[in-house]
Amino acid sequence: MEVFPIRPIGGPSLKVKESNLQQEVSLSELSPKPMVSRERETFEEALSVFASMTPRRLREIAVESFDRAEIDEDTYRELSTELPLQAVDRHGNVADLSNLTDNTEFDYAEYYRTQHALAEMIGNLDNADAYAKVLDFFDRTS
């Protein structure tokens, strides 16, 4: 079986017109722009308050906020529950939290931010929602 190229016979040949209407786009213009907004800066500042806090102080804030009806029962429960003995960080490493006492300062902002991201990644929307409420509370408190 022979294969013949397809060519128009007798008619004008089809030509692709080249146009230089496109502007040159550099690679830097295609890279995503970092989102820097005043709201993001405010959120980061709010989280910094909870970046170095003892479990005892966090529970006190949670009780006060719950009594003033600033947070719901789920958020209160999440804030007043003791942390697990181990937690996974953003890089998949297991962090040992067994030496954390009531008087040991801990970065709750990073912990809840990481847990929120991990819960969203694995599709656990109930936990992701609970962590989002905690982060929202952190944002409103400071």
C-alpha positions as CSV (number, residue, x, y, z in Angstrom):
1,M,0.0,0.0,0.0
2,E,1.4,3.3,-1.0
3,V,1.0,6.5,0.9
4,F,0.6,9.7,-1.1
5,P,0.9,13.2,0.4
6,I,-2.2,15.3,0.2
7,R,-1.8,18.4,-1.9
8,P,-4.3,20.6,-3.4
9,I,-4.5,20.3,-7.2
10,G,-5.1,23.2,-9.4
11,G,-6.2,25.7,-6.7
12,P,-4.1,28.2,-5.0
13,S,-1.8,26.7,-2.3
14,L,-2.7,27.4,1.3
15,K,-0.3,29.6,3.0
16,V,-0.1,30.5,6.6
17,K,0.2,34.2,7.1
18,E,2.6,35.1,9.8
19,S,1.7,38.1,11.8
20,N,3.8,39.9,14.3
21,L,0.9,41.3,16.3
22,Q,1.9,39.4,19.4
23,Q,4.0,41.3,21.9
24,E,7.1,39.8,23.3
25,V,6.3,38.4,26.7
26,S,9.2,37.8,29.1
27,L,9.2,34.8,31.5
28,S,9.1,37.1,34.5
29,E,5.7,38.5,33.3
30,L,4.3,34.9,33.3
31,S,5.5,34.0,36.8
32,P,2.8,34.4,39.5
33,K,2.9,37.7,41.4
34,P,3.1,37.4,45.2
35,M,-0.1,38.5,46.9
36,V,0.8,41.3,49.2
37,S,-2.1,43.1,50.6
38,R,-2.9,45.1,53.7
39,E,-5.4,42.4,54.8
40,R,-2.7,39.7,54.5
41,E,-0.2,41.8,56.5
42,T,-2.9,42.4,59.2
43,F,-3.6,38.6,59.3
44,E,0.1,37.8,59.7
45,E,0.4,40.4,62.5
46,A,-2.6,38.9,64.3
47,L,-1.1,35.4,64.1
48,S,2.2,36.7,65.5
49,V,0.5,37.3,68.8
50,F,-0.2,33.5,69.0
51,A,3.2,32.5,67.8
52,S,4.7,32.4,71.3
53,M,2.1,31.6,73.8
54,T,1.7,29.0,76.6
55,P,-1.1,26.5,76.5
56,R,-2.4,27.9,79.8
57,R,-2.7,31.4,78.4
58,L,-4.4,30.1,75.2
59,R,-7.0,28.3,77.3
60,E,-7.6,31.4,79.4
61,I,-8.2,33.5,76.2
62,A,-10.5,30.7,74.9
63,V,-12.6,30.7,78.1
64,E,-12.9,34.5,78.2
65,S,-13.9,34.6,74.5
66,F,-16.4,31.8,74.9
67,D,-17.9,33.5,77.9
68,R,-18.3,36.7,75.9
69,A,-19.8,34.6,73.0
70,E,-17.0,35.7,70.7
71,I,-16.4,32.1,69.7
72,D,-18.6,29.1,69.2
73,E,-18.4,25.8,71.1
74,D,-16.4,24.0,68.4
75,T,-13.7,26.7,68.4
76,Y,-13.6,26.7,72.2
77,R,-13.2,23.0,72.2
78,E,-10.4,23.1,69.6
79,L,-8.5,25.9,71.6
80,S,-8.9,24.2,75.0
81,T,-8.0,20.7,73.9
82,E,-4.5,19.6,74.7
83,L,-2.2,19.2,71.7
84,P,-1.3,15.7,70.5
85,L,2.0,14.2,71.5
86,Q,3.2,14.4,67.9
87,A,2.2,16.6,65.0
88,V,3.1,16.7,61.3
89,D,4.6,19.9,60.0
90,R,4.3,21.3,56.4
91,H,7.3,19.3,55.2
92,G,5.9,16.0,56.4
93,N,8.2,15.8,59.4
94,V,6.8,14.5,62.7
95,A,7.3,17.0,65.5
96,D,7.5,15.8,69.1
97,L,5.2,17.8,71.3
98,S,5.4,15.5,74.3
99,N,7.6,17.9,76.2
100,L,5.1,20.7,76.0
101,T,3.8,21.8,79.4
102,D,1.3,24.5,80.5
103,N,4.2,26.9,80.9
104,T,6.0,26.2,77.7
105,E,5.7,28.7,74.9
106,F,4.4,27.3,71.6
107,D,3.8,28.6,68.1
108,Y,0.0,28.0,67.9
109,A,-0.3,30.2,64.8
110,E,2.0,28.0,62.8
111,Y,0.5,24.8,64.3
112,Y,-3.1,25.7,63.4
113,R,-2.1,27.1,60.0
114,T,-0.3,23.8,59.2
115,Q,-3.1,21.6,60.5
116,H,-5.6,23.6,58.4
117,A,-3.5,23.2,55.2
118,L,-3.0,19.5,55.9
119,A,-6.8,19.0,56.6
120,E,-7.6,20.7,53.3
121,M,-5.1,18.6,51.4
122,I,-6.4,15.3,52.6
123,G,-10.0,16.4,52.2
124,N,-11.0,16.4,55.9
125,L,-13.4,19.4,55.6
126,D,-14.7,19.2,59.1
127,N,-11.3,19.6,60.6
128,A,-10.3,22.2,58.0
129,D,-13.4,24.2,59.0
130,A,-12.6,23.9,62.7
131,Y,-9.0,25.1,62.1
132,A,-10.2,27.9,59.9
133,K,-12.5,29.1,62.7
134,V,-9.5,29.1,65.1
135,L,-7.4,31.1,62.6
136,D,-10.3,33.5,62.2
137,F,-10.5,33.9,65.9
138,F,-6.7,34.6,66.0
139,D,-7.2,37.3,63.4
140,R,-10.1,39.0,65.3
141,T,-8.4,38.7,68.7
142,S,-5.3,40.8,68.0
